[in-house]
Amino acid sequence: MKLSVVEENGIKTVEGRPNVPWMTGVEDSSRIVEACLSHGIDAVLLYPSNLTRAFFDLSSGEAGAILQKLRNYRVRLAVVCPPEGVRFSSRFGEMLAEERRGRWFGVFETRSAALEWLAG
């Protein structure tokens, strides 16, 4: 498994490794849930390379399916995505703007910003 349990500044997360491809399909979101539940953690920090190839193209349905699965198990997801790191579809950008109002999913430029949000 390419996920690790990390504790930093009192925050425990399940975290992917930067630049390591991991999810090959939506069904891999079950492995995230399993890792979180087995360690009593409700937060996951991933990088674009950890996600499915079409995650940032909202028309693929992959982001919606993955985010719904995580919400069903009350797992928050922060994605560390430096500027110019990934191209979002226009609809993904719209969805992300809506998600900023909630507490379940966020995209951040730095790991420290993502951890700060997960701590809140």
C-alpha positions in Angstrom: 0.0 0.0 0.0 1.3 3.4 -0.9 -0.5 5.2 2.0 1.0 6.0 5.3 -0.3 7.1 8.7 1.3 10.4 9.5 1.0 12.5 12.7 2.2 16.1 12.6 1.4 18.9 15.0 -1.2 16.7 16.7 -3.0 15.9 13.4 -3.2 12.3 12.2 -3.8 11.7 8.5 -3.6 9.0 6.0 -1.2 10.3 3.4 -0.1 9.3 -0.1 3.4 9.8 -1.3 4.1 12.7 -3.6 4.7 11.8 -7.3 3.7 8.2 -6.7 0.8 6.9 -8.9 -1.7 5.0 -6.8 -5.4 5.0 -7.6 -6.0 3.1 -10.9 -9.8 3.4 -10.5 -12.6 4.7 -8.4 -12.8 1.4 -6.5 -9.4 2.2 -4.9 -11.3 4.8 -2.7 -12.4 1.8 -0.6 -8.7 1.3 0.3 -8.6 4.8 1.6 -11.6 4.3 3.7 -10.2 1.0 5.0 -6.9 2.7 6.0 -8.7 5.5 7.7 -11.2 3.3 9.6 -8.5 0.8 10.7 -6.5 3.7 12.3 -9.4 5.8 13.6 -8.5 8.6 11.3 -11.0 10.8 9.4 -8.6 12.8 7.2 -6.6 11.9 4.1 -4.0 14.0 2.3 -3.2 13.1 -1.3 -1.3 14.5 -4.2 -2.6 14.6 -7.9 -0.4 11.7 -8.8 -2.1 9.5 -6.2 -5.5 10.1 -7.8 -7.1 8.6 -10.8 -6.0 10.0 -14.2 -9.4 11.6 -14.9 -10.1 12.8 -11.3 -9.8 16.5 -12.3 -12.1 16.1 -15.3 -15.5 16.3 -13.7 -17.2 14.8 -16.8 -15.5 11.5 -16.0 -17.5 11.1 -12.9 -14.5 9.8 -11.0 -14.1 12.8 -8.6 -17.8 12.6 -7.7 -17.7 8.8 -7.0 -14.6 9.1 -5.0 -15.7 12.1 -3.0 -19.1 10.5 -2.3 -17.5 7.3 -1.0 -15.3 9.3 1.3 -18.3 11.4 2.5 -20.3 8.3 3.2 -17.6 7.3 5.7 -17.1 10.9 7.0 -13.5 11.1 5.6 -12.2 14.5 4.7 -9.9 14.8 1.7 -7.2 17.4 1.1 -5.3 17.4 -2.2 -1.9 19.2 -2.4 -1.8 20.6 -5.8 0.8 23.3 -6.5 -0.1 26.1 -9.0 0.2 24.9 -12.6 0.5 21.3 -11.3 -2.7 20.0 -12.8 -5.2 21.3 -15.3 -8.8 21.3 -14.0 -11.8 21.0 -16.3 -14.0 24.1 -16.2 -16.7 22.1 -14.3 -14.2 20.8 -11.8 -13.3 24.4 -11.0 -17.0 25.2 -10.4 -17.4 22.2 -8.2 -14.3 23.1 -6.2 -15.7 26.6 -5.6 -18.8 25.0 -4.2 -16.8 22.6 -2.1 -14.9 25.5 -0.4 -18.1 26.3 1.5 -18.0 22.8 3.1 -15.5 20.8 5.1 -15.2 17.6 3.1 -12.9 18.4 0.2 -10.2 21.0 -0.5 -7.3 21.6 -2.9 -4.3 23.4 -1.5 -1.1 24.8 -2.9 1.1 23.5 -0.1 1.1 20.5 2.3 1.1 22.8 5.3 -2.0 24.6 4.1 -3.7 21.3 3.6 -2.8 20.1 7.1 -4.0 23.4 8.6 -7.4 22.9 6.8 -7.6 19.3 8.0 -6.9 20.5 11.6 -9.9 22.9 11.5 
